[in-house]
Amino acid sequence: MDFCLIVTIVVLFGLSGRRNGFISVGYALSAYGDTWRLSLLWTALPSLVFTCLGLHWSAIESAASDRQPFVGLSQPNGRPARETILLDYKAIIPVKRSYVAFRNGHWLLGTAQLAALSFSILSPLASGLFLASLASFQLQVPIAYTGTFDQARMNSSMDMRTVLDSVTAKLIYNAASIPWTDSERAFGPFRALNDGEGGVTSTNVTSLTAPTVAHSAYLNCAVLRPGSQFDLTRPSSSTQSTAARVTMSGLDRGCPVRHEFTVAEEQDVYFVTSAEISCGVKASYSRLVFTYGHFSSSSPVLLANVSVVSCAVGYRSTMGDLAATVPPPGVGGSSQGTASGSSPPVEFLTFTPTEDPRDSRDDAFGFWRLFELKLFQSQAFTADTTWATTDFGTVTLYRALQRQGGGATSTDNGTVLQGDVLAESISDVFTSVYSTSMATTGFVLQASDQQHRGMATLETELTRLYVVPWVAGTLVVALVFLSALAGLVLRHVRTHGTLLYEEPAGLLAQAGLLEDSEIIKAARAVRDAEGFNGQVVATVFRNHANNGGLGHDVVDQNWEMYLTQAMRSRISIARVGGAGR
């Protein structure tokens, strides 16, 4: 039995390490589900097995303890009374038996008694042999890309107001991103194929990692310095202090920029936006230009707190591995005209580029000219603001107020905004506008039979049963020791026999064993001794301690069991000589 347990524990430990747990016991740990009920099995069963093994060892130890006095009696010249006729291990409390056995020189028996006692520790320890824990598994599965991106669709006919509404909800009011976009990129959507499409059905999916392309756009903004990089002028013929035609002209990294606009006291905040698309290749093709200021009648140009921000535009597409939580196959549907392709929304975990970003400005020839001009063509009047600007400019100013307010949008629309805050806010809004435009206007949904196929890594999470290493090691060492000890006990039984034809069971068998033996005479003498109170053994040791003759006749003698000559099957016990003190 010990060998079987050792093999079982070692095999399960090997499987546990090789297979990330040796068996699945459920999809999630739950205090009220089947997994909790099954946990009673994997905790109670090992404990029950070791409890049964402990009962087995208790029987071995008890039989060996009962047999030991007769082993001493069967030795040549017998053994002292303390090891024979006065010895009864069952009368000693279990925690003290080993000490008495070692004192009597019964080393093997004392070790067996300790082994039987050790099961009071091994049995509860075995309940912790198995541990249920969540484990992740990866599997290659087929996927389908639900659509492609086409920059050519982002032209003068696109509805920029819808895009800006989505950007406002996300940046200003912390709404969720539209599916398959994050704060700066639009990802090519994909889905796991189900059984009917040549794929697999997996439960408890935690993520799906697939190669895809990420589209993004970024601004490299510079806050121009007055005098050296830009100038504000008004016609010399204009002498009014309440209105004037103002011109901003400047140069940003080789690209000339210019704004002409009217300033009047009826408006407090000015935020002029435009796109310059004729900068040339050496000057990075184009600029998004922004002029910000507050009306001031005391200023020569009627503007104070002026900031001019000029931003070079870059478009990128990046191949990489996208890890996302994707609904199981068959859940939700496709969103017409957008990159969502599934419901509920996808949550992105990580995106790891596998190639260097590629310039995607000319993926669709000249699209950027139409797209950048389209940014500033929509304009709406808002009664609760102190400015009048394009929709893009309005979102940017709200974002700047939010940034400058430490995350909370300022209620004072007249707050003076710093140039660097404006530059960061412009970049935030543009990047979000581009990714949203790509995921909506630029996305082309494809029919199922036209979707490109690929492979992805599916990661699932299962509750697996593990073998706890230190518990397994402790139990295996204990079982190896017990197996060796069992062999030694068996060998001891075979090499240390007794003259008994049967184990004395009951008073009748014991009376038959003691009939006409000298131990009967000794027992009678004890009962007749002065001070006898019904306790035979206690009376003998008390008399021996007081140097009484009775104690000497019993304790200080060797006792031996022998077969009588008259009847070979008859056994008798007699004194064979002084044992000494």
Secondary structure, 3 states (H helix, E strand, C coil): CHHHHHHHHHHHHHHHHHCCCCEEEECCCCCCCHHHHHHHHHHHHHHHHHHHHHHHHHHHHHHHHHHHHHHHHCCCCCEEHHHCCCCCHHHCCHHHHHHHHHHCCCHHHHHHHHHHHHHHHHHHHHCCCEEEEEEEEEEEEEEEECEEECHHHCCCCCCHHHHHHHHHHHHCCCCCCCCCECCCCEECCEEECCHHHCCCCCCCEEEEEEEEEEEEEEEEEEECCECCCEEEECCCCCCCCCEEEEEEEEEECCEEEEEEEEEECCCCEEEEEEEEEEEECCCCEEEEEEEEEEECCCCCCCEEEEEEEEEEEEEEEEEEEEEEECCCCCCCCCCCCCCCCCCCCCEEEEEEECCCCEECCCCCCCHHHHHHHHCCCCCCCCCCCCECCCHHHHHHHHHHHHHHCCCCCCCCCCCCCCHHHHHHHHHHHHHHHHHHHHHHCCEEECCHHHCEEEEEEEEEEEEEEEECHHHHHHHHHHHHHHHHHHHHHHHHHHHCCCCCCCCCCHHHHHHHHHCCCHHHHHHHHHHHCCCCCCCHHHHHHHHHHCCCHHHHHHHCEEEEEEECCCCCCCEEEEEEEECCC
